[in-house]
Amino acid sequence: MTPRGLRNNNPLNIRHNADKYQGEVAGTDKSFKTFSTMAHGYRAAFVTLGTYNARGWNTIEKIVSRWAPPNENNTRRYVASVERWSGVQRDKILTATDGADYMLIVAAMSYMENGVNADITQVQAGFKLQTKITMP
């Protein structure tokens, strides 16, 4: 069976909230948003992580602790997995111009959320649809 995040074109499983994202569509999932394309789902993840960065949640450790809190997840395992799969140190301070690192982190988070490798072309397409995180 296709993982929920992929069925919803929401590879990082963004929960329903007051934010409306480009490409967000009405879906049948009661808990998680649905997007028109996978690229738009990745775009929403980058936009959210750009907001996190602006608020000081700028390391894998801080990002994942907010994204996947211990009351819902094994946050320590999630952090360790994202660090290992992305190749980015958990305590590296990310800036809004660390787009290459963010793409690796988002791909790793997508794997953590869905159990299958992210399609890197879709990750890149989502990155190109947003402006909060850039390349140097």
C-alpha positions in Angstrom: 0.0 0.0 0.0 1.2 3.5 -0.8 2.2 5.4 2.3 -0.2 8.1 3.5 2.2 11.0 2.8 2.6 9.9 -0.8 -1.1 9.3 -1.4 -1.7 12.9 -0.2 1.2 14.4 -2.1 2.3 15.5 1.3 5.6 13.7 1.8 6.4 15.3 5.2 2.9 14.8 6.5 2.0 18.4 7.3 -1.0 18.4 9.6 -4.1 20.5 8.9 -3.6 24.0 10.3 -4.6 27.6 9.5 -1.9 28.0 6.9 -2.9 27.7 3.2 -0.2 26.6 0.9 0.2 27.0 -2.8 -1.1 23.8 -4.4 -3.1 22.7 -1.3 -6.4 21.0 -2.3 -9.3 19.6 -0.4 -8.6 16.0 0.5 -10.2 13.2 2.4 -7.6 12.8 5.1 -8.9 14.1 8.4 -5.5 14.8 9.9 -3.1 15.7 7.1 -3.1 18.2 4.2 -3.4 17.2 0.6 -1.5 18.8 -2.3 -2.2 18.8 -6.1 1.3 17.6 -6.9 4.2 16.1 -5.0 6.3 19.2 -5.9 3.7 21.3 -4.1 3.9 19.0 -1.0 7.7 19.5 -1.0 7.3 23.2 -1.5 5.1 23.4 1.6 7.8 21.6 3.6 10.5 24.1 2.4 8.2 27.0 3.2 7.6 25.6 6.7 11.3 25.0 7.3 12.1 28.5 6.1 9.7 29.8 8.7 11.4 27.5 11.3 14.8 28.9 10.3 13.5 32.5 10.8 12.4 31.5 14.3 15.7 30.0 15.3 14.8 26.3 14.7 17.9 26.1 12.5 19.5 22.7 13.2 18.3 19.2 12.4 18.0 18.7 16.2 15.7 21.7 16.6 13.8 21.1 13.4 12.9 17.5 14.1 12.2 18.2 17.8 9.5 20.6 16.6 8.4 18.6 13.5 8.2 15.2 15.3 7.8 15.9 19.0 8.5 13.1 21.5 4.9 12.8 22.5 4.2 11.5 18.9 7.5 10.1 17.7 10.8 8.6 18.7 12.4 12.0 18.2 16.0 10.9 19.0 15.8 8.1 16.4 14.3 10.6 13.9 17.1 13.1 14.4 19.8 10.4 14.2 18.3 9.0 11.0 17.9 12.4 9.3 21.5 13.2 10.2 22.8 9.9 8.8 20.7 9.9 5.6 21.3 13.6 4.8 25.0 13.8 5.7 24.3 17.1 7.6 25.5 17.2 11.2 22.6 17.5 13.6 24.0 20.6 15.3 25.0 22.5 12.1 23.4 25.9 12.2 21.5 26.3 8.9 20.9 29.6 7.2 18.2 30.6 4.7 20.9 30.2 2.0 21.7 26.5 2.8 19.4 25.2 0.1 21.5 22.2 -0.8 21.5 21.0 2.9 17.8 21.6 3.2 17.1 19.5 0.1 19.1 16.6 1.7 17.3 17.1 5.0 13.8 17.2 3.4 14.6 14.1 1.4 15.7 12.3 4.6 12.6 13.5 6.5 10.5 12.2 3.6 12.1 8.8 3.9 11.5 8.9 7.7 7.8 9.8 7.2 7.1 7.3 4.3 9.6 4.5 4.5 10.6 4.9 0.8 13.3 7.1 -0.8 12.2 10.5 -1.9 12.2 11.2 -5.6 15.0 13.8 -5.7 13.6 15.4 -8.8 10.4 16.1 -7.0 12.3 17.5 -4.0 14.2 19.8 -6.3 11.0 20.8 -8.1 9.4 21.7 -4.7 12.5 23.7 -3.8 12.3 25.7 -7.0 8.6 26.6 -6.3 9.5 28.6 -3.1 11.7 31.5 -2.1 12.2 31.2 1.7 15.3 29.0 1.3 17.8 29.7 -1.4 21.2 28.7 -2.7 24.2 30.8 -2.0 
